[in-house]
Amino acid sequence: MARNGQMSETFMKFLSTFVSAELSQKPRHDARRHAVGPCHVTGVARKPVHQKNPAEMNRTIIKTVFALLGLLSGVLGDSLTVLRSPPYVTFQDGQWPISGEKVPDLVALTMGFSIREDLDWPGLAAGSLFQRPRANALIVVRGLDSLDFPKNISSYPLENPVPFTLDSVANTVHTLFAGSTPVVLQLAPSEERLYMMGMANTVFEDLPVTLQQIRGRLSQDGSVLTSLPLISLSRNNEADLLFLSEVQVLYDISALLQKHKHLAKDPAPDLYSLELAGLEEIVRRYGTDSPQFADATRILTSTLQKFADDVANVYANNAVVEVVTVKTFEAPLTRKSRSILQIGTRRKNRFKTTSSNQGSLYNLAYKYDYDYAVVFNIVLWLMIVLALAVIVISYNLWNMDPGYDSIIYRMTNQKIRLD
């Protein structure tokens, strides 16, 4: 991060020097003075040098500035990195930027699902129609532009870093595999935000999710405090403990997945979404030039690589693992999701509810599908048409004249019977 800051500062110095040098060029007087006399020349005229048009020169400067800014944004901007992917999910090499709001669509496409709008992004190639990944894990890291991953890993610039969630992908999994038991886990430890569905309630029942539970987990045997080289990180600082808590959650999820390898045999795909903000607190507390930031970045990089390896091993290399690094989001996250106290009666005894939640079994409304309005209108107007048809038919039958209708009614006439 410090290297990126030095690069940006050097670039701005070069840019200001270049612009000032271009604008300071003025026409030079090209006459040499001599002594004035009857046989002397007062000046020697040279061929005038062609001067650039000021408007054209300004356009050239502006184009150069924007080109350098685009190059700089591609180097220093936020990024989307694909740590693991199966052979049938191909990510093309190139610096194609992708918008933050399109990341859920990208995750849906990697899992073989359809999306409402086409994703015009050449980074993802067309995949196989008969194979789909068994799982997808997306980790969002806030507080820095990029991590020092190996060079052979696909990485793409991230534009418009707005907050996003994978709720739409989770709804698709729930709709398409309602008869199965998929694992859906969405967790943000720093904000104590959790959403679980399907087998996740059983697999991650013992996973510490609140900050108080994670702090208790750090004091137990086998925690990251005893296994990782902390160096400059302190156990007594809140910012350091928040970062280490998120690292502990990654280790615990990997351990639980290793215990439940039967998840990979389920026909339904699994979805994992984690948002880590501990590094952002490290930056606020110490800055990007501090040894604490350098140690935290090193620990997080190795932890994410180990997490990706564990997920790939559990699902037999049939999983996609992406990491999104965002220095800061452009807008606050307004997310319609369940909180820690709304994950169901299975784990309700593990949390202390407030007075407003006491006596309630979390009576949450059913989450409607996007096609609900269309289906509702079809059913409504069809019922109205059928009701009107029944009324019209009943009225006509009631007022029917037997003398002018079917032979069945005419056979009841007494005259016809005598004949």
Secondary structure, DSSP 8 states (H G I E B T S, - for coil): -HHHHHHHHHHHHHHHHHHHHHHT------------STT--S-----------HHHHHHHHHHHHHHHHHHHHHHHS-EEEEEE--TTS-B--S---EEGGGHHHHHHHHTT---SS----TTB----SS---SEEEEEEEES-S-----TTSEEEEEES-----SHHHHHHHHHHTTTS--EEEEEEGGGTEEEEEETHHHHTTT---SHHHHHHHHTSTT-HHHHS--TT--SS-HHHHHHHHHHHHHHHHHHHHHH-GGGGGSSS-EEEEEEE-HHHHHHHHH-TTSHHHHHHHHHHHHHHHHHHHHHHHHTTT-EEEEEEEES--SS-------BGGGS-TTSGGGS---TTTTT----------TTHHHHHHHHHHHHHHHHHHHHHHHHHHHT--GGGS-HHHHTT-HHHHH-
